[in-house]
Structures are given as structure tokens and as C-alpha cells.
Amino acid sequence: MSRDAARARVAMVEGQLRRRGIRDERVLAAMERVPRERFVPAVLARDAYDDGALPIGAGQTISQPYMVAAMCELLALQGGERVLDVGTGSGYAAAVLAELAADVVSIERIPVLAERARATLAAAGYARVDVRVGDGSLGVADRAPFDAIAVAAAAPDVPPALPAQLGPGGRIVVPRGTRWSQQLVLLTASRTGLVERGTVACRFVPLVGAGGFEDDGEPLS
Ligand code: SAH
């Protein structure tokens, strides 16, 4: 399995990432290293390197590899940063971020997913990721300021608590729009305020919380 997985990772990096315009060599190398098959349910391990999102339980998904790469590239990480990952899910994006930055804090609202992600991250060698349970639309105040914040769930607008937890020159990527369709937006903190740049169209699961959408009461199955 693991040699097959290594081959599948190289094919993913070439076919899904480089070919579609991901240029940051650190991002490409990180995605070639992280064993995505360990972050999906065992029955889906063979589909781990498919070009799409996959279900991880509790009605949530592990994001498409391209989306993880695009978000990481927009954050322009150099290696020394402290990063906040909102929406831990499987923990996969947190692992990629841990390859790219010095310090990763990841927050998930669904406790069972956070517990599973914590175990997966530890088993895959990423025990230093600080996994929290809570409403990530409020950030993680006790670990702020962050150099970069990646929001992996769709928000109607940029949750106001997040820019407030950003250091000078810090960056946020967030899918902004409706529950059904969004645009990935990059915000950069400058001396004169936040500078905004719209990027690709995307579709993420909703950010549910104070700075996101209301819980629609769908069962977490
Ligand atoms: N980055 C993840 C993708 C997970 S999908 C991965 O690599 O697997 C988005 C996740 O955000 C879901 O697990 C969902 O439960 C979580 N989420 C939604 N609203 C949240 C909130 N307010 N705070 C923290 N996590 C939230």
C-alpha cells in the first residue's frame, strides 16, 4: 500500500496540482510527503488521491487536494510562521500546514472529528499540531497573533474575530459566499487595513458558528 500511495501522491502532485498552476515548490513537496490515505476512512483509502473531496463522517468532508494546495499557496508560508487552521476535519490540511510552517493550531467544532484527527496526526508524525474543540469562527485567542489563518469551511463573510487575531502582514484565506457556492478570498493585513483579493470559485461545507452560518439542524451522520 505505501509504495502505491507514494506513487499516487506523485501523480496527484503532477496531474492535479502542478498542471493546474500550483507553483510553490514547498507546497508541492509538502503534499508529496503527507500520507493522505491515513486521513480518509479506511474503506476509502483507495480513493484517497482522487481529484475531489471525500466524506469523513459527521456529514463533513476532507477537502479536494487542489483546494488544500491553493489555500496553502495563497498563504505564502516560508517556514517560521504560526498558523491557525479553522475546521480540522480529518486533520489533513493541518498536516500539510505543519510541513510548511513552524506552529499549527487547528480548531474543529465536532468533538468526534477533533479526537480522530488528533490521533491520526499523532500517528502520522504531526503530534505537535495543537488540535482544539470549539467555534473556530471566533479564532483561538489564547494562541494569537497568527501569521496566517486558513478557513476550510464556507462563511457568509469574513468572521470579524479572525482579522483581529492576525499579526502584521498576516494573511487569511476563506471561502466566502452562500452555503452552496463561494469564492476563495485572500485578505492581507497591511498598515492601512485589510487588502482583499478574490481568487477561484469553490464549494466547502458551511462554517457553523458565531461568525458563520446558523446550525441547520441536519443530523451529524
Ligand atoms: N481541513 C479539513 C476539511 C474539513 S471540512 C480536512 O483537511 O479534512 C470543514 C470542517 O470545518 C468540518 O469538519 C466542520 O465540522 C468544521 N467546522 C464547521 N464550522 C466550524 C467552526 N465554527 N469551528 C470549527 N470547525 C468548524
Boltz pocket constraint, residues with backbone or C-beta under 6 A from the ligand:
constraints:
  - pocket:
      binder: B
      contacts: [[A, 60], [A, 61], [A, 62], [A, 63], [A, 86], [A, 87], [A, 88], [A, 89], [A, 90], [A, 91], [A, 92], [A, 93], [A, 94], [A, 107], [A, 108], [A, 109], [A, 110], [A, 113], [A, 134], [A, 135], [A, 136], [A, 137], [A, 152], [A, 153], [A, 205], [A, 206], [A, 207], [A, 208], [A, 209], [A, 210], [A, 212]]
      max_distance: 6.0
